[in-house]
Amino acid sequence: MEQPTPTLNRTLTLRSVVAFGLAYMTPLIVLGTYGVIAQTTNGTVPTAYLLAMVAMIFTAHSYGKMAAAHPVAGSAYTYVRRAIDSRAGFLVGWATLLDYFFLPMVIWLIGGAYLHAQFPGVPFWVWIVGFIAITTALNVRGIRTAEKTNDLLMIFQVLVIGFFAFFSLLHVFHHSGAGGLFSATPFFNDNSTLVGISAGAAIAAYSFLGFDAVTTLTEETVDPRRTIPRAIILIALIGGGIFVFLAYTTQLVHPGSTFADPDSAAFEIAKTIAGSLFSSIFLAGLVVAQFASGIAAQASASRLLFAMGRDGVLPRRFFGFVHPRFRTPAVNIVLTGVIGLIALRLNVTTSTSFINFGAFTAFTSVNLSVIATFMRERREGRRLNPLTHVVFPLIGAAVDIWLLTRLDGKAITLGLIWLAVGVLYLAYLTRLFRTPPPEIDFSEETKTPEPV
């Protein structure tokens, strides 16, 4: 008797999916990278984020189109495989693993670094292992448990963001009056240049990485054909709005781009607007943001591996395993936790190099998938809007390729090596490309879950 294909429980609503996406993006990241972008743009951080948001909306639009057409887990991997070619889909999925596989590790690494700086007496490894153990346990128990915890963490993060903005506006009001709250200087000043703002936008765009992660939750989402596309656009818009607003209020407090240390500029500004107590609360907010983001990142990574394992692209017995009690891809969750231990041997700069190549490769591929879908539908006599299925995706792909070229040489080298390994594995899997990668038929209706 043929064993039923394992499936995941559909429990997530639009609000839940948006919350997961925002947690994955970590809205507080705008303050964590504020000093670096301020220096790059000569004090016009909100303009950089505004430009990045507009650029990312085009890619978010393409993700929405593909999510509506293919409401199953797998994200870019699934979209490219179904719209272009199964082998191309495998390579995109392989490249995307750099993003999904290592992002939880980077999140835990950053959170551990903040805590170790505040409490140097506690060994660094304690913070890393603690982050990994807690988030892994929550995700193994189920998306519902992780969702409830994620909601609480997002509430705290929003409170910290709100107080930071409030104290910033209050500081400006006390020093410059009501008129000081409204200024065009944060968006453009005498030192602004198009080159500087564009370079800042390339950095700011990294803050949006993760808006696409919710597509890996498709099989756990109620009415995914409608919910996921709406959620993706909302995540990009809400996240971008938060980024622009926080950058604006912070730039009002500290015009220009000179800091004692650009890497910790937000701490300097937090002390300026509300003193040492609030700067400590702000630190807590950053750590909580990393924890919330870690939950969402690990959940998405494990579900991408589940999709590839379910299709037999990766060993099905291992990666396609669903826990018989919790109905979660427990093995994949634990695996991402184990990989996170690599953070004990890496710094933030090196670890982030693993991520960006895969992310922008996936973004570009999804935009091209929309165009491929348009061409296929046209050949079959069905008409789609060329503006939404050709022009918008072309703009998105062009921006993504440009951002990819802005990566440093180390990131590109690591990415190309990873892709080369993927090509070799694909050659082995397909008998030197003579057969397509394994694929299983997965219908949208919920099937009876069975452990594998």
KOLTIKOL-478738 format. One record per residue (C-alpha): residue number from 1; residue in one letter; x, y, z. Coordinates in nm, 3 decimals. Layout:
num | residuo | u | v | w
NUM | A | X | Y | Z;
...
END
This chain:
num | residuo | u | v | w
1 | M | 0.000 | 0.000 | 0.000;
2 | E | 0.144 | 0.337 | -0.104;
3 | Q | 0.226 | 0.561 | 0.187;
4 | P | 0.046 | 0.900 | 0.183;
5 | T | 0.258 | 1.209 | 0.127;
6 | P | 0.326 | 1.387 | 0.458;
7 | T | 0.154 | 1.723 | 0.499;
8 | L | 0.156 | 2.006 | 0.752;
9 | N | -0.141 | 2.145 | 0.948;
10 | R | -0.308 | 2.461 | 0.808;
11 | T | -0.350 | 2.698 | 1.104;
12 | L | -0.191 | 3.032 | 1.008;
13 | T | -0.404 | 3.338 | 0.925;
14 | L | -0.305 | 3.658 | 0.744;
15 | R | -0.216 | 3.827 | 1.073;
16 | S | -0.002 | 3.532 | 1.180;
17 | V | 0.184 | 3.516 | 0.850;
18 | V | 0.251 | 3.891 | 0.850;
19 | A | 0.379 | 3.871 | 1.209;
20 | F | 0.615 | 3.589 | 1.113;
21 | G | 0.744 | 3.785 | 0.814;
22 | L | 0.803 | 4.101 | 1.017;
23 | A | 0.978 | 3.900 | 1.288;
24 | Y | 1.199 | 3.744 | 1.022;
25 | M | 1.288 | 4.091 | 0.889;
26 | T | 1.345 | 4.222 | 1.244;
27 | P | 1.224 | 4.588 | 1.221;
28 | L | 1.486 | 4.697 | 1.475;
29 | I | 1.757 | 4.615 | 1.221;
30 | V | 1.718 | 4.970 | 1.088;
31 | L | 1.873 | 5.094 | 1.412;
32 | G | 2.138 | 4.825 | 1.419;
33 | T | 2.274 | 4.933 | 1.080;
34 | Y | 2.184 | 5.301 | 1.109;
35 | G | 2.537 | 5.438 | 1.156;
36 | V | 2.684 | 5.254 | 0.859;
37 | I | 2.408 | 5.368 | 0.622;
38 | A | 2.424 | 5.725 | 0.757;
39 | Q | 2.793 | 5.742 | 0.671;
40 | T | 2.737 | 5.592 | 0.326;
41 | T | 2.453 | 5.832 | 0.239;
42 | N | 2.600 | 6.141 | 0.408;
43 | G | 2.307 | 6.165 | 0.648;
44 | T | 2.008 | 6.068 | 0.432;
45 | V | 1.918 | 5.726 | 0.573;
46 | P | 1.538 | 5.753 | 0.521;
47 | T | 1.589 | 5.819 | 0.149;
48 | A | 1.800 | 5.504 | 0.121;
49 | Y | 1.528 | 5.299 | 0.289;
50 | L | 1.257 | 5.458 | 0.077;
51 | L | 1.447 | 5.369 | -0.240;
52 | A | 1.511 | 5.015 | -0.115;
53 | M | 1.144 | 4.969 | -0.024;
54 | V | 1.026 | 5.073 | -0.370;
55 | A | 1.277 | 4.834 | -0.526;
56 | M | 1.175 | 4.541 | -0.304;
57 | I | 0.805 | 4.594 | -0.375;
58 | F | 0.859 | 4.476 | -0.734;
59 | T | 1.015 | 4.150 | -0.615;
60 | A | 0.746 | 4.111 | -0.348;
61 | H | 0.488 | 4.146 | -0.625;
62 | S | 0.651 | 3.860 | -0.815;
63 | Y | 0.655 | 3.640 | -0.505;
64 | G | 0.286 | 3.710 | -0.461;
65 | K | 0.208 | 3.606 | -0.819;
66 | M | 0.400 | 3.281 | -0.786;
67 | A | 0.262 | 3.203 | -0.439;
68 | A | -0.092 | 3.235 | -0.573;
69 | A | -0.013 | 3.005 | -0.866;
70 | H | 0.175 | 2.746 | -0.658;
71 | P | 0.047 | 2.739 | -0.297;
72 | V | 0.289 | 2.478 | -0.158;
73 | A | 0.599 | 2.502 | 0.058;
74 | G | 0.936 | 2.564 | -0.104;
75 | S | 0.939 | 2.929 | -0.207;
76 | A | 1.181 | 3.016 | -0.491;
77 | Y | 1.281 | 2.650 | -0.530;
78 | T | 0.923 | 2.546 | -0.606;
79 | Y | 0.843 | 2.845 | -0.825;
80 | V | 1.145 | 2.808 | -1.054;
81 | R | 1.105 | 2.431 | -1.081;
82 | R | 0.744 | 2.461 | -1.191;
83 | A | 0.776 | 2.773 | -1.408;
84 | I | 1.113 | 2.713 | -1.574;
85 | D | 1.278 | 2.373 | -1.520;
86 | S | 1.320 | 2.118 | -1.242;
87 | R | 1.700 | 2.133 | -1.264;
88 | A | 1.702 | 2.512 | -1.251;
89 | G | 1.468 | 2.487 | -0.954;
90 | F | 1.711 | 2.257 | -0.777;
91 | L | 2.002 | 2.499 | -0.827;
92 | V | 1.796 | 2.794 | -0.705;
93 | G | 1.690 | 2.592 | -0.403;
94 | W | 2.052 | 2.498 | -0.344;
95 | A | 2.158 | 2.865 | -0.363;
96 | T | 1.869 | 2.963 | -0.137;
97 | L | 1.997 | 2.725 | 0.128;
98 | L | 2.277 | 2.976 | 0.184;
99 | D | 2.009 | 3.222 | 0.290;
100 | Y | 1.770 | 2.996 | 0.481;
101 | F | 2.027 | 2.755 | 0.624;
102 | F | 2.268 | 3.012 | 0.765;
103 | L | 2.040 | 3.304 | 0.853;
104 | P | 1.931 | 3.148 | 1.185;
105 | M | 2.300 | 3.106 | 1.269;
106 | V | 2.371 | 3.473 | 1.195;
107 | I | 2.072 | 3.582 | 1.403;
108 | W | 2.187 | 3.377 | 1.700;
109 | L | 2.542 | 3.503 | 1.651;
110 | I | 2.436 | 3.869 | 1.660;
111 | G | 2.214 | 3.815 | 1.963;
112 | G | 2.494 | 3.634 | 2.143;
113 | A | 2.740 | 3.911 | 2.057;
114 | Y | 2.510 | 4.179 | 2.207;
115 | L | 2.465 | 3.983 | 2.527;
116 | H | 2.833 | 3.897 | 2.559;
117 | A | 2.923 | 4.265 | 2.521;
118 | Q | 2.683 | 4.355 | 2.803;
119 | F | 2.777 | 4.058 | 3.023;
120 | P | 3.141 | 3.973 | 2.939;
121 | G | 3.167 | 3.744 | 3.242;
122 | V | 2.932 | 3.491 | 3.080;
123 | P | 3.105 | 3.276 | 2.814;
124 | F | 2.996 | 3.355 | 2.459;
125 | W | 2.905 | 2.992 | 2.389;
126 | V | 2.643 | 2.995 | 2.666;
127 | W | 2.440 | 3.260 | 2.484;
128 | I | 2.467 | 3.080 | 2.148;
129 | V | 2.366 | 2.741 | 2.288;
130 | G | 2.084 | 2.903 | 2.485;
131 | F | 1.941 | 3.076 | 2.178;
132 | I | 1.958 | 2.755 | 1.974;
133 | A | 1.810 | 2.528 | 2.243;
134 | I | 1.507 | 2.748 | 2.316;
135 | T | 1.414 | 2.829 | 1.955;
136 | T | 1.463 | 2.467 | 1.847;
137 | A | 1.239 | 2.338 | 2.125;
138 | L | 0.964 | 2.589 | 2.039;
139 | N | 0.972 | 2.506 | 1.668;
140 | V | 0.976 | 2.129 | 1.725;
141 | R | 0.665 | 2.155 | 1.943;
142 | G | 0.481 | 2.321 | 1.657;
143 | I | 0.413 | 2.634 | 1.460;
144 | R | 0.130 | 2.725 | 1.699;
145 | T | 0.364 | 2.730 | 2.001;
146 | A | 0.624 | 2.926 | 1.807;
147 | E | 0.353 | 3.160 | 1.678;
148 | K | 0.227 | 3.247 | 2.028;
149 | T | 0.581 | 3.310 | 2.153;
150 | N | 0.655 | 3.509 | 1.841;
151 | D | 0.353 | 3.732 | 1.904;
152 | L | 0.479 | 3.821 | 2.253;
153 | L | 0.829 | 3.894 | 2.126;
154 | M | 0.694 | 4.108 | 1.842;
155 | I | 0.484 | 4.308 | 2.090;
156 | F | 0.795 | 4.385 | 2.298;
157 | Q | 0.991 | 4.475 | 1.987;
158 | V | 0.715 | 4.710 | 1.870;
159 | L | 0.711 | 4.873 | 2.215;
160 | V | 1.086 | 4.938 | 2.199;
161 | I | 1.050 | 5.081 | 1.848;
162 | G | 0.760 | 5.299 | 1.963;
163 | F | 0.946 | 5.434 | 2.266;
164 | F | 1.259 | 5.500 | 2.060;
165 | A | 1.056 | 5.701 | 1.808;
166 | F | 0.864 | 5.879 | 2.087;
167 | F | 1.178 | 5.982 | 2.277;
168 | S | 1.340 | 6.089 | 1.949;
169 | L | 1.048 | 6.316 | 1.860;
170 | L | 1.033 | 6.448 | 2.218;
171 | H | 1.404 | 6.528 | 2.207;
172 | V | 1.366 | 6.717 | 1.880;
173 | F | 1.059 | 6.903 | 2.010;
174 | H | 1.243 | 7.018 | 2.325;
175 | H | 1.543 | 7.141 | 2.128;
176 | S | 1.385 | 7.273 | 1.806;
177 | G | 1.014 | 7.314 | 1.875;
178 | A | 0.727 | 7.173 | 1.673;
179 | G | 0.879 | 7.302 | 1.350;
180 | G | 1.180 | 7.077 | 1.398;
181 | L | 0.962 | 6.767 | 1.363;
182 | F | 0.903 | 6.840 | 0.995;
183 | S | 1.213 | 6.867 | 0.780;
184 | A | 1.329 | 6.760 | 0.436;
185 | T | 1.693 | 6.750 | 0.547;
186 | P | 1.686 | 6.380 | 0.650;
187 | F | 1.583 | 6.298 | 0.293;
188 | F | 1.822 | 6.529 | 0.109;
189 | N | 2.093 | 6.772 | 0.216;
190 | D | 2.384 | 6.966 | 0.068;
191 | N | 2.613 | 6.662 | 0.097;
192 | S | 2.372 | 6.416 | -0.064;
193 | T | 2.475 | 6.238 | -0.384;
194 | L | 2.293 | 5.988 | -0.601;
195 | V | 2.589 | 5.752 | -0.577;
196 | G | 2.588 | 5.769 | -0.196;
197 | I | 2.212 | 5.722 | -0.165;
198 | S | 2.218 | 5.431 | -0.411;
199 | A | 2.500 | 5.263 | -0.219;
200 | G | 2.305 | 5.316 | 0.102;
201 | A | 1.994 | 5.165 | -0.057;
202 | A | 2.195 | 4.855 | -0.147;
203 | I | 2.287 | 4.814 | 0.220;
204 | A | 1.935 | 4.902 | 0.336;
205 | A | 1.787 | 4.639 | 0.104;
206 | Y | 1.947 | 4.371 | 0.319;
207 | S | 1.706 | 4.472 | 0.596;
208 | F | 1.421 | 4.347 | 0.376;
209 | L | 1.565 | 3.997 | 0.347;
210 | G | 1.300 | 3.768 | 0.487;
211 | F | 0.981 | 3.918 | 0.344;
212 | D | 0.979 | 3.617 | 0.111;
213 | A | 1.033 | 3.366 | 0.391;
214 | V | 0.660 | 3.334 | 0.460;
215 | T | 0.612 | 3.152 | 0.129;
216 | T | 0.770 | 2.848 | 0.296;
217 | L | 0.473 | 2.849 | 0.538;
218 | T | 0.221 | 2.810 | 0.255;
219 | E | 0.119 | 2.457 | 0.350;
220 | E | 0.036 | 2.572 | 0.704;
221 | T | -0.162 | 2.878 | 0.593;
222 | V | -0.540 | 2.903 | 0.564;
223 | D | -0.647 | 2.991 | 0.205;
224 | P | -0.285 | 3.029 | 0.087;
225 | R | -0.369 | 3.142 | -0.269;
226 | R | -0.513 | 3.462 | -0.126;
227 | T | -0.336 | 3.496 | 0.210;
228 | I | 0.029 | 3.455 | 0.106;
229 | P | 0.033 | 3.715 | -0.178;
230 | R | -0.140 | 3.970 | 0.045;
231 | A | 0.095 | 3.893 | 0.332;
232 | I | 0.409 | 3.937 | 0.120;
233 | I | 0.309 | 4.284 | 0.002;
234 | L | 0.196 | 4.386 | 0.352;
235 | I | 0.525 | 4.269 | 0.504;
236 | A | 0.730 | 4.470 | 0.254;
237 | L | 0.510 | 4.779 | 0.300;
238 | I | 0.482 | 4.765 | 0.680;
239 | G | 0.847 | 4.675 | 0.727;
240 | G | 0.955 | 4.945 | 0.483;
241 | G | 0.729 | 5.201 | 0.650;
242 | I | 0.883 | 5.122 | 0.989;
243 | F | 1.233 | 5.149 | 0.843;
244 | V | 1.167 | 5.488 | 0.681;
245 | F | 0.990 | 5.631 | 0.987;
246 | L | 1.258 | 5.519 | 1.234;
247 | A | 1.535 | 5.640 | 1.006;
248 | Y | 1.361 | 5.978 | 0.975;
249 | T | 1.312 | 6.032 | 1.349;
250 | T | 1.666 | 5.915 | 1.425;
251 | Q | 1.812 | 6.141 | 1.157;
252 | L | 1.627 | 6.435 | 1.314;
253 | V | 1.795 | 6.364 | 1.648;
254 | H | 2.140 | 6.320 | 1.497;
255 | P | 2.172 | 6.509 | 1.165;
256 | G | 2.473 | 6.419 | 0.958;
257 | S | 2.685 | 6.105 | 0.964;
258 | T | 2.949 | 6.145 | 1.236;
259 | F | 2.947 | 5.901 | 1.529;
260 | A | 3.188 | 5.784 | 1.795;
261 | D | 3.139 | 5.433 | 1.651;
262 | P | 2.912 | 5.383 | 1.347;
263 | D | 2.857 | 5.016 | 1.436;
264 | S | 2.691 | 5.114 | 1.765;
265 | A | 2.543 | 5.449 | 1.662;
266 | A | 2.194 | 5.354 | 1.783;
267 | F | 2.321 | 5.299 | 2.138;
268 | E | 2.480 | 5.644 | 2.129;
269 | I | 2.152 | 5.796 | 2.013;
270 | A | 1.947 | 5.598 | 2.269;
271 | K | 2.155 | 5.750 | 2.550;
272 | T | 2.115 | 6.095 | 2.396;
273 | I | 1.736 | 6.083 | 2.383;
274 | A | 1.656 | 5.905 | 2.712;
275 | G | 1.966 | 5.820 | 2.916;
276 | S | 2.138 | 5.499 | 3.026;
277 | L | 1.822 | 5.323 | 3.149;
278 | F | 1.655 | 5.342 | 2.811;
279 | S | 1.976 | 5.238 | 2.634;
280 | S | 1.966 | 4.920 | 2.845;
281 | I | 1.602 | 4.864 | 2.751;
282 | F | 1.698 | 4.927 | 2.391;
283 | L | 1.965 | 4.657 | 2.418;
284 | A | 1.700 | 4.419 | 2.554;
285 | G | 1.481 | 4.506 | 2.258;
286 | L | 1.758 | 4.422 | 2.013;
287 | V | 1.817 | 4.087 | 2.181;
288 | V | 1.444 | 4.008 | 2.182;
289 | A | 1.428 | 4.102 | 1.815;
290 | Q | 1.706 | 3.855 | 1.740;
291 | F | 1.523 | 3.584 | 1.935;
292 | A | 1.194 | 3.646 | 1.753;
293 | S | 1.370 | 3.651 | 1.419;
294 | G | 1.550 | 3.330 | 1.508;
295 | I | 1.219 | 3.149 | 1.564;
296 | A | 1.085 | 3.259 | 1.226;
297 | A | 1.412 | 3.194 | 1.041;
298 | Q | 1.452 | 2.843 | 1.178;
299 | A | 1.088 | 2.760 | 1.099;
300 | S | 1.129 | 2.873 | 0.738;
301 | A | 1.462 | 2.694 | 0.690;
302 | S | 1.325 | 2.365 | 0.819;
303 | R | 1.022 | 2.386 | 0.591;
304 | L | 1.233 | 2.456 | 0.283;
305 | L | 1.433 | 2.141 | 0.361;
306 | F | 1.104 | 1.957 | 0.417;
307 | A | 0.979 | 2.059 | 0.071;
308 | M | 1.301 | 1.944 | -0.097;
309 | G | 1.303 | 1.621 | 0.103;
310 | R | 0.938 | 1.550 | 0.028;
311 | D | 1.014 | 1.580 | -0.344;
312 | G | 1.308 | 1.341 | -0.311;
313 | V | 1.561 | 1.604 | -0.420;
314 | L | 1.721 | 1.553 | -0.081;
315 | P | 1.699 | 1.212 | 0.095;
316 | R | 1.327 | 1.175 | 0.168;
317 | R | 1.348 | 0.955 | 0.477;
318 | F | 1.561 | 1.215 | 0.654;
319 | F | 1.449 | 1.556 | 0.523;
320 | G | 1.085 | 1.457 | 0.456;
321 | F | 1.032 | 1.328 | 0.809;
322 | V | 0.732 | 1.466 | 1.002;
323 | H | 0.719 | 1.419 | 1.379;
324 | P | 0.434 | 1.174 | 1.455;
325 | R | 0.309 | 1.377 | 1.753;
326 | F | 0.383 | 1.743 | 1.677;
327 | R | 0.338 | 1.715 | 1.295;
328 | T | 0.648 | 1.931 | 1.239;
329 | P | 0.967 | 1.867 | 1.034;
330 | A | 1.154 | 1.797 | 1.357;
331 | V | 1.471 | 1.652 | 1.204;
332 | N | 1.520 | 1.960 | 0.985;
333 | I | 1.459 | 2.190 | 1.282;
334 | V | 1.722 | 2.012 | 1.489;
335 | L | 1.961 | 2.012 | 1.192;
336 | T | 1.940 | 2.391 | 1.157;
337 | G | 2.008 | 2.417 | 1.529;
338 | V | 2.320 | 2.201 | 1.498;
339 | I | 2.442 | 2.411 | 1.205;
340 | G | 2.392 | 2.717 | 1.425;
341 | L | 2.674 | 2.590 | 1.646;
342 | I | 2.911 | 2.697 | 1.367;
343 | A | 2.852 | 3.048 | 1.502;
344 | L | 3.095 | 2.961 | 1.781;
345 | R | 3.375 | 2.971 | 1.523;
346 | L | 3.264 | 3.263 | 1.304;
347 | N | 3.222 | 3.638 | 1.328;
348 | V | 2.926 | 3.838 | 1.196;
349 | T | 3.108 | 3.962 | 0.886;
350 | T | 3.209 | 3.614 | 0.769;
351 | S | 2.875 | 3.451 | 0.849;
352 | T | 2.666 | 3.710 | 0.665;
353 | S | 2.870 | 3.643 | 0.352;
354 | F | 2.691 | 3.308 | 0.326;
355 | I | 2.349 | 3.472 | 0.307;
356 | N | 2.338 | 3.754 | 0.055;
357 | F | 2.439 | 3.560 | -0.256;
358 | G | 2.160 | 3.307 | -0.213;
359 | A | 1.900 | 3.570 | -0.131;
360 | F | 1.951 | 3.783 | -0.440;
361 | T | 1.987 | 3.476 | -0.663;
362 | A | 1.646 | 3.361 | -0.540;
363 | F | 1.490 | 3.706 | -0.584;
364 | T | 1.614 | 3.729 | -0.944;
365 | S | 1.493 | 3.377 | -1.023;
366 | V | 1.142 | 3.440 | -0.891;
367 | N | 1.109 | 3.751 | -1.107;
368 | L | 1.220 | 3.549 | -1.410;
369 | S | 0.970 | 3.276 | -1.316;
370 | V | 0.683 | 3.523 | -1.348;
371 | I | 0.802 | 3.613 | -1.697;
372 | A | 0.836 | 3.243 | -1.787;
373 | T | 0.481 | 3.186 | -1.664;
374 | F | 0.359 | 3.473 | -1.884;
375 | M | 0.528 | 3.324 | -2.191;
376 | R | 0.391 | 2.974 | -2.126;
377 | E | 0.037 | 3.100 | -2.068;
378 | R | 0.055 | 3.308 | -2.385;
379 | R | 0.162 | 3.005 | -2.592;
380 | E | -0.137 | 2.815 | -2.453;
381 | G | -0.374 | 3.092 | -2.559;
382 | R | -0.430 | 3.250 | -2.218;
383 | R | -0.363 | 3.620 | -2.172;
384 | L | -0.199 | 3.777 | -1.869;
385 | N | -0.131 | 4.143 | -1.802;
386 | P | 0.214 | 4.223 | -1.952;
387 | L | 0.262 | 4.509 | -1.705;
388 | T | 0.229 | 4.287 | -1.398;
389 | H | 0.385 | 3.974 | -1.552;
390 | V | 0.669 | 4.122 | -1.760;
391 | V | 0.748 | 4.487 | -1.686;
392 | F | 0.732 | 4.467 | -1.305;
393 | P | 0.932 | 4.142 | -1.287;
394 | L | 1.195 | 4.283 | -1.526;
395 | I | 1.239 | 4.585 | -1.301;
396 | G | 1.262 | 4.359 | -0.998;
397 | A | 1.519 | 4.131 | -1.164;
398 | A | 1.731 | 4.428 | -1.274;
399 | V | 1.738 | 4.568 | -0.921;
400 | D | 1.821 | 4.229 | -0.772;
401 | I | 2.109 | 4.172 | -1.014;
402 | W | 2.241 | 4.518 | -0.934;
403 | L | 2.228 | 4.441 | -0.562;
404 | L | 2.402 | 4.110 | -0.625;
405 | T | 2.690 | 4.290 | -0.796;
406 | R | 2.719 | 4.519 | -0.494;
407 | L | 2.819 | 4.227 | -0.272;
408 | D | 3.182 | 4.204 | -0.172;
409 | G | 3.412 | 3.964 | -0.353;
410 | K | 3.420 | 3.720 | -0.062;
411 | A | 3.044 | 3.672 | -0.068;
412 | I | 3.039 | 3.618 | -0.444;
413 | T | 3.327 | 3.369 | -0.423;
414 | L | 3.156 | 3.169 | -0.147;
415 | G | 2.831 | 3.174 | -0.343;
416 | L | 2.991 | 3.050 | -0.664;
417 | I | 3.170 | 2.768 | -0.479;
418 | W | 2.841 | 2.665 | -0.318;
419 | L | 2.668 | 2.669 | -0.659;
420 | A | 2.949 | 2.458 | -0.809;
421 | V | 2.896 | 2.196 | -0.538;
422 | G | 2.524 | 2.207 | -0.619;
423 | V | 2.590 | 2.146 | -0.988;
424 | L | 2.804 | 1.841 | -0.904;
425 | Y | 2.535 | 1.701 | -0.675;
426 | L | 2.269 | 1.767 | -0.940;
427 | A | 2.483 | 1.582 | -1.197;
428 | Y | 2.500 | 1.284 | -0.963;
429 | L | 2.129 | 1.302 | -0.886;
430 | T | 2.023 | 1.320 | -1.252;
431 | R | 2.282 | 1.081 | -1.400;
432 | L | 2.476 | 1.362 | -1.564;
433 | F | 2.161 | 1.569 | -1.635;
434 | R | 1.993 | 1.293 | -1.837;
435 | T | 1.692 | 1.273 | -1.605;
436 | P | 1.506 | 1.541 | -1.408;
437 | P | 1.547 | 1.562 | -1.030;
438 | P | 1.294 | 1.351 | -0.835;
439 | E | 0.947 | 1.500 | -0.806;
440 | I | 0.625 | 1.395 | -0.633;
441 | D | 0.272 | 1.505 | -0.706;
442 | F | 0.127 | 1.717 | -0.427;
443 | S | -0.236 | 1.825 | -0.453;
444 | E | -0.361 | 2.124 | -0.258;
445 | E | -0.621 | 1.939 | -0.056;
446 | T | -0.512 | 1.830 | 0.290;
447 | K | -0.426 | 1.462 | 0.308;
448 | T | -0.422 | 1.239 | 0.613;
449 | P | -0.082 | 1.298 | 0.779;
450 | E | 0.133 | 0.993 | 0.823;
451 | P | 0.474 | 0.969 | 0.986;
452 | V | 0.754 | 0.861 | 0.752;
END
